């Protein structure tokens, strides 16, 4: 007789997760193979009796464990985010693994208290730049820089000269009293330099501009000596002037400012909450879509959307208002994924992901380039289409002359939504994405523009089911899952990793802070036991792709 051939099999070590369960189930390999031989029926019967006897001894334990493991495998497979099953459609509205994370920004025990005004190194004045959310980043960083310098911060001055031409002051948009009191343990903040101090100064405050994304060492080496000598320094065009990566305690301070101290004024808060409640009365759940498709956005992007010479001339004229904007290739920018999605493309993406045409949309935007004609395809895909103008009516009139206050209203409704979707990766998109992660990883969908752009261009060449499947594939890693965030990766305002903590399994934890107001709609996160804690830990999570459109890089320096 010939010797039976033996085939050794080497199996990869697969970690048990949603991604590889189908692979495990599909493995149809055998570790050895031998020639067939006649089998004695008496031998088979004896073996079966022996096996049945063992089962009768251990049936309780075996049955219990088999049922437990099968149920967990079924539940994990059911909630695959981009699957087309009914369970997956539900999971589009909320990440199941978000239950294992919570926002945490408490100051550490060794974080010294704020320096009193009289004992500080001087007064720090800040002039912000850009639109509402770009200025928001400047305000946050101003607090951190004041902390680094042991300076007294003067309430920042908002930008009245930018493209948006909004003459609102800090006090018109943010609750100044709350801002000062909630940060009292971190930084001393005053509304203005006291008159006696101003009179005692030999010279007015020294004015300077620091380079973008400067590290703390720059401020200590270059700004502090001037502050000590002149007693007051004003930093101009203060947007993205502090490094992205900082010590964890300073990052947590950023979070305390951003998510707790910067509270909108009462009129803005009240109207924003009213609009969110009106959406809730019409639908249990709704999507907020942030459409940055205004003329300035398209001019900054350097992209072309098929409007012919009229579009080219209009956007070119806007770009000339900022001489430092670099020349860009529209085709190259689209291939790089730098072009904001059109309203139509946003609608196609959402329908492909599984949201039906009965879904309610709140569209947060300014004046859309092309007006109603540009919005019509999105309306056709989602007839339940609403804006702040439609929901507020006459209540909106006091805010109409002020673009920043209108943006603040959109910010509130978008934050209150069940799903937040953006067509870009600009300032509001980043700020809200980070806030929603901090508040419980509320679903946030960012387009993978680099891959989607080619897909949209070829959509007429394929069936809808094929197109939808490819969209879902493109969007893996862009759905706002906790696992997409890795320590020190990406813009901190979008991915505030230092302020996201992991729960012990089965625990309910909130960021318990007595000196700040809790968020308006902070979820109480609970563990439902459907996932294994070890499977959703930050360690070992695959790296996802991130699409970026750093609008601030286009702004004049």
PARO-753403 format. One record per residue (C-alpha): chain; x negated, y, z negated. Coordinates in steps of 0.02 Angstrom, whole numbers, plus 50000, padded with zeros to 5 digits. Each point is the difference from the previous one (the first is absolute). Example, Ala and Ser with C-alpha at 12.3 -4.5 7.8 and 13.67 -1.06 7.14 Angstrom:
BEGIN
PT:A:49385:49775:49610 $
PT:A:49931:50172:50033 $
END
This chain:
BEGIN
PT:A:50000:50000:50000 $
PT:A:49942:50176:50036 $
PT:A:49967:50119:49862 $
PT:A:50140:50129:49977 $
PT:A:49950:50176:50043 $
PT:A:50009:50124:49859 $
PT:A:50029:50186:50026 $
PT:A:49953:50113:49856 $
PT:A:50104:50157:49981 $
PT:A:49937:50160:49923 $
PT:A:50140:50106:49931 $
PT:A:49984:50185:49969 $
PT:A:50047:50058:49827 $
PT:A:50163:50091:50025 $
PT:A:50064:50116:49865 $
PT:A:50187:49976:49973 $
PT:A:50087:50154:50071 $
PT:A:50138:50051:50119 $
PT:A:49876:50020:50140 $
PT:A:49930:49822:49997 $
PT:A:50150:49895:49946 $
PT:A:50051:49974:50183 $
PT:A:49821:49947:50037 $
PT:A:50003:49872:49860 $
PT:A:50166:49932:50060 $
PT:A:49937:49988:50179 $
PT:A:49840:49901:49958 $
PT:A:50023:49830:50081 $
PT:A:49829:49924:49976 $
PT:A:49945:49835:49925 $
PT:A:49838:49971:49908 $
PT:A:49971:49829:50069 $
PT:A:50062:49885:50136 $
PT:A:49983:49809:50012 $
PT:A:50060:49866:50120 $
PT:A:50177:49935:49970 $
PT:A:50015:49832:49910 $
PT:A:50149:49888:49965 $
PT:A:50075:50041:49829 $
PT:A:50074:49868:49886 $
PT:A:50184:50037:49954 $
PT:A:49977:49922:49828 $
PT:A:49858:50122:49968 $
PT:A:50109:50148:50052 $
PT:A:50146:49945:49889 $
PT:A:49885:49978:49851 $
PT:A:49924:50171:50026 $
PT:A:50171:50082:50012 $
PT:A:50057:49919:49837 $
PT:A:49842:50062:49913 $
PT:A:50026:50178:50064 $
PT:A:50184:50000:49948 $
PT:A:49948:49945:49827 $
PT:A:49878:50144:49983 $
PT:A:50133:50124:50059 $
PT:A:50123:49934:49871 $
PT:A:49872:50034:49863 $
PT:A:49958:50177:50051 $
PT:A:50155:50052:50096 $
PT:A:50047:50142:49882 $
PT:A:49831:50086:50011 $
PT:A:49974:49965:50185 $
PT:A:50172:50059:50052 $
PT:A:49986:50156:49895 $
PT:A:49831:50051:50072 $
PT:A:50045:49958:50180 $
PT:A:50156:50108:49988 $
PT:A:49903:50144:49919 $
PT:A:49862:50002:50132 $
PT:A:50121:49984:50145 $
PT:A:50106:50144:49937 $
PT:A:49847:50114:49983 $
PT:A:49941:49957:50175 $
PT:A:50171:50033:50072 $
PT:A:50015:50167:49911 $
PT:A:49829:50058:50056 $
PT:A:50035:49954:50181 $
PT:A:50169:50085:49995 $
PT:A:49929:50169:49955 $
PT:A:49871:50011:50138 $
PT:A:50012:50186:50035 $
PT:A:50008:50000:50188 $
PT:A:50094:49837:50027 $
PT:A:50166:50008:50091 $
PT:A:50098:49904:49868 $
PT:A:50139:50079:49897 $
PT:A:49890:49999:49846 $
PT:A:49866:50096:50092 $
PT:A:50125:50131:50058 $
PT:A:50042:50033:49818 $
PT:A:49816:50007:49953 $
PT:A:49974:50140:50126 $
PT:A:50081:50114:49872 $
PT:A:49888:49954:49855 $
PT:A:49836:49911:49972 $
PT:A:50022:49850:49887 $
PT:A:49821:50006:49936 $
PT:A:50019:50182:49945 $
PT:A:50066:49932:49835 $
PT:A:49822:49961:49950 $
PT:A:49936:50180:50007 $
PT:A:50036:50166:49915 $
PT:A:49936:50179:50001 $
PT:A:49875:50039:49863 $
PT:A:49918:50170:49976 $
PT:A:49983:50021:49813 $
PT:A:49841:50091:49948 $
PT:A:49868:49889:49921 $
PT:A:49960:50006:49815 $
PT:A:49829:50074:50038 $
PT:A:50067:50137:50116 $
PT:A:49964:50160:49902 $
PT:A:50142:50127:49976 $
PT:A:50009:50157:50105 $
PT:A:49881:50143:49958 $
PT:A:50088:50151:49927 $
PT:A:50006:50156:50110 $
PT:A:49879:50098:49890 $
PT:A:49876:49857:49997 $
PT:A:50008:49960:50186 $
PT:A:49864:50041:50127 $
PT:A:50108:50128:50087 $
PT:A:50153:50016:50113 $
PT:A:50026:49898:50159 $
PT:A:50113:50077:50132 $
PT:A:50059:49896:50148 $
PT:A:50073:50051:50169 $
PT:A:50082:49849:50083 $
PT:A:50023:49971:50186 $
PT:A:50123:49919:50120 $
PT:A:50178:49938:49980 $
PT:A:50085:49943:49841 $
PT:A:49918:49829:49982 $
PT:A:49828:50058:50055 $
PT:A:50011:50136:49868 $
PT:A:50057:49869:49876 $
PT:A:49835:49907:50020 $
PT:A:49908:50164:49971 $
PT:A:50096:50032:49839 $
PT:A:49964:49825:49936 $
PT:A:49815:50014:50038 $
PT:A:49994:50174:49923 $
PT:A:50051:49926:49833 $
PT:A:49865:49866:50013 $
PT:A:49866:50127:50050 $
PT:A:50048:50110:49852 $
PT:A:49978:49848:49889 $
PT:A:49828:49963:50077 $
PT:A:49944:50180:49971 $
PT:A:50079:50018:49827 $
PT:A:50088:50152:50072 $
PT:A:50168:50081:49968 $
PT:A:50108:49978:50155 $
PT:A:50106:50144:50062 $
PT:A:50163:49941:50081 $
PT:A:49951:49970:50183 $
PT:A:50047:50122:50136 $
PT:A:50098:49928:50147 $
PT:A:49962:50029:50184 $
PT:A:50104:50138:50083 $
PT:A:49897:50015:50159 $
PT:A:50007:49826:50078 $
PT:A:50101:49943:50150 $
PT:A:50154:49974:49891 $
PT:A:50010:50185:49947 $
PT:A:50082:49965:49831 $
PT:A:49978:50137:49868 $
PT:A:50056:49888:49855 $
PT:A:49893:50010:49843 $
PT:A:49962:49858:49880 $
PT:A:50141:50054:49886 $
PT:A:50126:49986:50144 $
PT:A:49960:49817:50034 $
PT:A:49931:49923:49842 $
PT:A:50053:50011:49817 $
PT:A:49854:50104:49933 $
PT:A:50042:49978:49816 $
PT:A:50009:49811:50018 $
PT:A:49838:49998:50101 $
PT:A:49905:50094:49863 $
PT:A:50071:49907:49850 $
PT:A:49990:49824:50070 $
PT:A:49814:50019:50037 $
PT:A:49956:50091:49839 $
PT:A:49901:49852:49933 $
PT:A:49898:49988:50161 $
PT:A:49968:50178:50060 $
PT:A:50042:50173:49934 $
PT:A:50106:50090:50131 $
PT:A:50054:50183:49997 $
PT:A:50113:50098:50117 $
PT:A:49871:50139:50023 $
PT:A:49835:50061:49931 $
PT:A:50038:50108:49847 $
PT:A:49985:50188:50033 $
PT:A:49869:50025:49866 $
PT:A:49890:49868:50079 $
PT:A:50019:50077:50173 $
PT:A:49952:50172:49935 $
PT:A:49847:49931:49912 $
PT:A:49934:49921:50160 $
PT:A:49863:50101:50085 $
PT:A:50049:49928:50170 $
PT:A:50158:49921:50072 $
PT:A:50011:49808:50009 $
PT:A:49869:49925:50114 $
PT:A:50079:49927:50158 $
PT:A:49930:49846:50086 $
PT:A:50051:49849:50103 $
PT:A:49932:49828:49961 $
PT:A:49972:49863:50130 $
PT:A:50133:49869:50029 $
PT:A:50003:49850:49883 $
PT:A:49861:50065:49889 $
PT:A:49951:49885:49854 $
PT:A:50006:50059:49819 $
PT:A:49811:50027:50003 $
PT:A:50020:50136:50131 $
PT:A:50118:50098:49887 $
PT:A:49882:49980:49852 $
PT:A:49847:50050:50100 $
PT:A:50071:50137:50112 $
PT:A:50159:50069:49921 $
PT:A:49969:49988:49813 $
PT:A:49847:50116:49996 $
PT:A:50100:50135:50091 $
PT:A:50148:49973:49884 $
PT:A:49892:50021:49846 $
PT:A:49922:50158:50070 $
PT:A:50158:50083:50069 $
PT:A:50131:49925:49880 $
PT:A:50123:49976:50145 $
PT:A:49986:49911:50168 $
PT:A:50129:49989:50139 $
PT:A:49992:49851:50119 $
PT:A:50085:50037:50166 $
PT:A:50086:49885:50125 $
PT:A:50001:49867:49868 $
PT:A:50062:49843:50088 $
PT:A:49909:49834:49992 $
PT:A:49850:50085:49919 $
PT:A:49973:49863:49870 $
PT:A:49930:49827:50036 $
PT:A:50122:49857:50026 $
PT:A:49908:49883:49882 $
PT:A:49984:50056:49820 $
PT:A:49980:49927:49826 $
PT:A:50156:49904:49948 $
PT:A:50045:50126:49864 $
PT:A:49997:50142:50127 $
PT:A:50103:49896:50121 $
PT:A:50129:49971:49863 $
PT:A:50002:50187:49970 $
PT:A:50040:50022:50185 $
PT:A:50147:49882:49974 $
PT:A:50063:50093:49846 $
PT:A:50001:50161:50098 $
PT:A:50076:49927:50158 $
PT:A:50133:49885:49929 $
PT:A:50047:50088:49839 $
PT:A:49943:50181:49986 $
PT:A:50048:50065:50172 $
PT:A:50188:50011:49978 $
PT:A:50105:50100:50122 $
PT:A:50105:50146:49939 $
PT:A:50175:49964:49938 $
PT:A:50093:50065:50157 $
PT:A:49893:49890:50113 $
PT:A:50019:49848:49887 $
PT:A:50188:50019:49985 $
PT:A:50031:50014:50187 $
PT:A:49881:49858:50040 $
PT:A:50088:49887:49875 $
PT:A:50171:50049:50068 $
PT:A:49950:49949:50176 $
PT:A:49930:49834:49939 $
PT:A:50163:49967:49906 $
PT:A:50102:50039:50155 $
PT:A:49900:49873:50097 $
PT:A:50030:49873:49861 $
PT:A:50188:50030:50005 $
PT:A:50002:49954:50184 $
PT:A:49883:49850:49987 $
PT:A:49930:49892:49862 $
PT:A:49829:50011:50082 $
PT:A:49925:50121:50124 $
PT:A:49839:50034:50094 $
PT:A:49913:50168:50001 $
PT:A:49904:50032:50161 $
PT:A:49869:50137:49995 $
PT:A:49987:50063:50179 $
PT:A:49849:50112:50025 $
PT:A:50043:50045:50178 $
PT:A:49997:50189:49986 $
PT:A:49902:50102:50127 $
PT:A:49855:50033:49880 $
PT:A:49980:49814:49964 $
PT:A:49995:49955:50184 $
PT:A:49879:50142:50035 $
PT:A:49884:49939:49861 $
PT:A:50006:49821:50062 $
PT:A:49949:50044:50178 $
PT:A:50121:49869:50067 $
PT:A:50112:50007:50153 $
PT:A:50180:49940:50002 $
PT:A:50053:50014:50182 $
PT:A:50070:50177:50000 $
PT:A:49899:50057:50150 $
PT:A:49921:50172:50019 $
PT:A:50128:50078:49884 $
PT:A:49942:49890:49854 $
PT:A:49816:50022:50041 $
PT:A:50013:50189:50008 $
PT:A:50103:50018:49841 $
PT:A:49891:49888:49894 $
PT:A:49840:50071:50073 $
PT:A:50057:50174:49948 $
PT:A:50025:49940:49820 $
PT:A:49827:49918:49996 $
PT:A:49920:50165:50049 $
PT:A:50057:50074:49834 $
PT:A:49866:49892:49919 $
PT:A:49838:50023:50098 $
PT:A:49910:49863:49903 $
PT:A:50115:49860:50060 $
PT:A:49893:49884:50108 $
PT:A:50049:49952:50178 $
PT:A:50084:49830:50003 $
PT:A:50048:49872:50132 $
PT:A:50187:49957:49987 $
PT:A:49970:49826:50071 $
PT:A:49854:49970:49883 $
PT:A:50097:50059:49847 $
PT:A:50145:49884:50042 $
PT:A:49885:49850:50021 $
PT:A:49919:50041:49832 $
PT:A:50171:50002:49917 $
PT:A:49990:50185:49959 $
PT:A:50163:50054:50083 $
PT:A:50158:50016:49892 $
PT:A:50139:49883:50054 $
PT:A:50146:50080:50091 $
PT:A:50172:49990:49916 $
PT:A:50049:49868:50129 $
PT:A:49847:49895:49958 $
PT:A:50038:50011:49814 $
PT:A:50175:49936:50034 $
PT:A:49936:49856:50105 $
PT:A:49876:49952:49864 $
PT:A:50135:49997:49866 $
PT:A:50121:49897:50105 $
PT:A:49860:49878:50043 $
PT:A:49958:49981:49815 $
PT:A:50179:49946:49965 $
PT:A:50097:50156:49948 $
PT:A:50172:49998:50083 $
PT:A:50090:50146:50081 $
PT:A:50113:50012:49847 $
PT:A:49850:50060:49897 $
PT:A:50011:50179:49934 $
PT:A:49858:50117:50043 $
PT:A:49949:50163:49919 $
PT:A:49885:50092:50120 $
PT:A:49877:50118:49914 $
PT:A:49926:50121:50124 $
PT:A:49979:50178:50056 $
PT:A:50045:50060:50173 $
PT:A:49977:49849:50115 $
PT:A:49909:50039:50162 $
PT:A:50128:49976:50138 $
PT:A:50147:50017:49881 $
PT:A:50154:49889:50015 $
PT:A:49939:49921:50162 $
PT:A:49849:49929:49908 $
PT:A:50107:49935:49855 $
PT:A:50139:49923:50106 $
PT:A:49916:49828:50025 $
PT:A:49976:49982:49811 $
PT:A:50182:50049:49969 $
PT:A:50056:49869:50127 $
PT:A:49903:49864:49907 $
PT:A:50059:50060:49828 $
PT:A:50167:50092:50010 $
PT:A:50004:50030:49811 $
PT:A:49876:50141:50019 $
PT:A:49990:50144:49875 $
PT:A:49890:50151:49963 $
PT:A:49995:50127:49860 $
PT:A:50091:50123:50113 $
PT:A:50144:49876:50026 $
PT:A:50013:49953:49816 $
PT:A:49976:50171:49918 $
PT:A:50090:50123:50113 $
PT:A:50015:50170:49916 $
PT:A:49900:49943:49849 $
PT:A:49844:50002:50108 $
PT:A:50012:50183:50050 $
PT:A:49893:50072:49857 $
PT:A:49857:49884:50049 $
PT:A:50004:50024:50190 $
PT:A:49870:50141:50010 $
PT:A:49871:49895:49905 $
PT:A:49922:49850:50085 $
PT:A:49913:49939:49842 $
PT:A:50162:49997:49900 $
PT:A:50087:49906:50140 $
PT:A:49855:49876:50002 $
PT:A:50019:49978:49811 $
PT:A:50184:49951:50022 $
PT:A:49951:49871:50132 $
PT:A:49864:49938:49881 $
PT:A:50128:49966:49861 $
PT:A:50125:49907:50111 $
PT:A:49861:49899:50081 $
PT:A:49932:49952:49829 $
PT:A:50173:49944:49945 $
PT:A:50027:49890:50154 $
PT:A:49990:49811:49996 $
PT:A:49883:49996:50149 $
PT:A:49887:50141:50057 $
PT:A:49942:49997:50181 $
PT:A:49880:50118:50083 $
PT:A:49950:50028:50182 $
PT:A:49829:50070:49951 $
PT:A:49868:49997:49865 $
PT:A:50001:50184:49957 $
PT:A:50000:50083:49830 $
PT:A:50181:49968:49947 $
PT:A:49989:49820:50060 $
PT:A:49844:49969:49895 $
PT:A:50062:50090:49845 $
PT:A:50168:49911:50000 $
PT:A:49924:49831:50039 $
PT:A:49888:50018:49848 $
PT:A:50141:50060:49888 $
PT:A:50114:49855:50051 $
PT:A:49861:49877:49960 $
PT:A:49977:50081:49830 $
PT:A:50187:49995:49965 $
PT:A:50015:49814:50030 $
PT:A:49941:49964:50177 $
PT:A:50163:50057:50077 $
PT:A:50004:49942:50181 $
PT:A:49898:50116:50113 $
PT:A:49977:49959:50184 $
PT:A:49858:50079:50097 $
PT:A:49984:49966:50187 $
PT:A:49848:49906:50061 $
PT:A:49990:50129:50139 $
PT:A:49844:49931:50082 $
PT:A:50082:49833:50039 $
PT:A:50177:50064:50020 $
PT:A:49955:50131:50131 $
PT:A:49949:49867:50127 $
PT:A:50152:49896:49955 $
PT:A:50121:50145:50027 $
PT:A:49924:50036:50170 $
PT:A:50033:49819:50053 $
PT:A:50169:49976:49916 $
PT:A:50097:50001:50165 $
PT:A:49896:49852:50060 $
PT:A:50059:49879:49865 $
PT:A:50160:49933:49923 $
PT:A:50063:50081:49840 $
PT:A:49964:49845:49893 $
PT:A:49820:49998:50060 $
PT:A:49981:50186:49970 $
PT:A:50074:49987:49824 $
PT:A:49887:49854:49956 $
PT:A:49846:50097:50054 $
PT:A:50055:50154:49903 $
PT:A:50019:49896:49842 $
PT:A:49827:49927:50030 $
PT:A:49925:50174:50023 $
PT:A:50079:50063:49840 $
PT:A:49928:49868:49885 $
PT:A:49893:50097:49878 $
PT:A:50095:50163:50029 $
PT:A:50157:49966:49897 $
PT:A:49944:50074:49833 $
PT:A:49966:49835:49913 $
PT:A:49895:50010:49840 $
PT:A:49873:49883:50077 $
PT:A:49959:50130:50134 $
PT:A:49914:50109:49870 $
PT:A:49819:49969:49954 $
PT:A:49893:50094:49875 $
PT:A:49908:50149:50074 $
PT:A:50073:49975:50174 $
PT:A:50086:50135:50101 $
PT:A:50058:50173:49947 $
PT:A:50035:50003:49813 $
PT:A:50162:50098:50022 $
PT:A:50067:49860:50109 $
PT:A:49923:49855:49904 $
PT:A:49982:50053:49816 $
PT:A:49917:49837:49947 $
PT:A:49931:50070:49836 $
PT:A:50179:50037:49944 $
PT:A:50080:49833:50045 $
PT:A:49988:49865:49866 $
PT:A:50043:49817:50003 $
PT:A:50119:49930:49871 $
PT:A:49972:49850:49890 $
PT:A:50120:49868:50068 $
PT:A:50179:50025:49944 $
PT:A:49971:50168:49915 $
PT:A:50099:50160:50027 $
PT:A:49885:50150:49991 $
PT:A:50023:50183:50037 $
PT:A:49876:50142:49994 $
PT:A:50057:50061:49829 $
PT:A:49948:50181:49988 $
PT:A:50082:50117:49876 $
PT:A:49927:50157:50076 $
PT:A:50075:49983:50173 $
PT:A:50173:49987:50072 $
PT:A:50041:49826:50067 $
PT:A:50037:49991:50186 $
PT:A:50180:50029:50051 $
PT:A:50021:49823:50064 $
PT:A:49862:49895:49924 $
PT:A:50036:49816:50023 $
PT:A:49991:49886:49849 $
PT:A:49896:49861:50076 $
PT:A:50042:49823:49947 $
PT:A:49922:49835:50044 $
PT:A:50126:49876:50071 $
PT:A:49883:49851:49990 $
PT:A:50011:49964:50186 $
PT:A:49815:50028:50033 $
PT:A:49844:49933:49921 $
PT:A:49904:50143:49919 $
PT:A:49832:49935:50061 $
PT:A:50058:50004:50180 $
PT:A:50030:50187:50000 $
PT:A:49846:50058:49906 $
PT:A:49897:50135:50083 $
PT:A:49848:49885:50010 $
PT:A:49995:49889:50152 $
PT:A:50130:50096:50098 $
PT:A:49959:50014:50184 $
PT:A:49952:50171:50064 $
PT:A:50137:50083:50103 $
PT:A:49979:50129:50135 $
PT:A:50038:50182:49968 $
PT:A:50050:50123:50135 $
PT:A:49944:50177:49963 $
PT:A:50040:50167:50076 $
PT:A:49905:50125:49894 $
PT:A:50091:50157:50048 $
PT:A:49893:50103:49881 $
PT:A:49849:49963:50109 $
PT:A:50082:50100:50141 $
PT:A:50029:50152:49893 $
PT:A:49880:50147:50012 $
PT:A:49865:49997:49867 $
END
